[in-house]
Amino acid sequence: MIKWILRVSVVFFIWWTNNLPIMAQDKELIFLSYNIYHGEDPYQPGKSNIQDIAELIKRIRPDLIALQEVDSMTNRTRGFNEGERKNLVMELEKATGLKGFFAKAIDFSEGGYGEAILSRYPAEFEKVQLPIPKGGEERSMAIAHVNLPDGSKLSFAATHLCHQFEENRTAQAAAISDLLSGLQVPVVLAGDFNFESDEKGYSVLSKDFKDAALEFGNIQETYSSKTPEIRIDYFWLDRNTKWEIISMEALDVEFSDHKPIVITIKIR
């Protein structure tokens, strides 16, 4: 009788484990981060770069994308879209089939300017306004709370820190770390941080997040795309999750003044 119970228990355990849903640990996720220079080719003024970026996205097939310097219905976009104002997130949605979210940081040129996220999966989006203790340009962060196909959850945040004052960048890094470190799910943070690794803002983020390029051992300069001399674009991975970085690189394309960065990761 005991042997029969043990055998049934073993058979049931094997059936149960074989029928568990495939979790995020078994799936590679691809992330892209790109400062898109308000949708205009910086090296060919008057030419849109959105079609080139859309083709890059379709080639790489990222699951989640962080975009910086995104225009939405500004008069500026008329200058490289045959006189029409454009919502750049909507243009990329139409071209790629991904779901987009725009987090306006400032009113600009009778439209908006800020950050955006594109997602392959269903997500709840939110915008967080970041502190500017020294004044200057308003900054925001977009967050996607993503439902992955296996039923697991992940939060993906995209931002662009102040280019004017280190005090602002430090305060913004602290606010981001405080908010995201409190989430009870794996967190990936991406964007243009406007600092190098010797600045205080970098140290602030490093307390709760890992610099993915440093972890992977492939540190590459990201600005400018023509003559890269500094690294200011990053992926950050929360320290509470066991990540496996499959690949990471800065891509050698010149559609913007920044290089796009792409990472493939697993949750172990």
Order of alpha helices (4+ residues) and beta strands (2+ residues): alpha-beta-alpha-beta-alpha-beta-beta-beta-beta-beta-alpha-beta-alpha-beta-alpha-beta-beta-beta
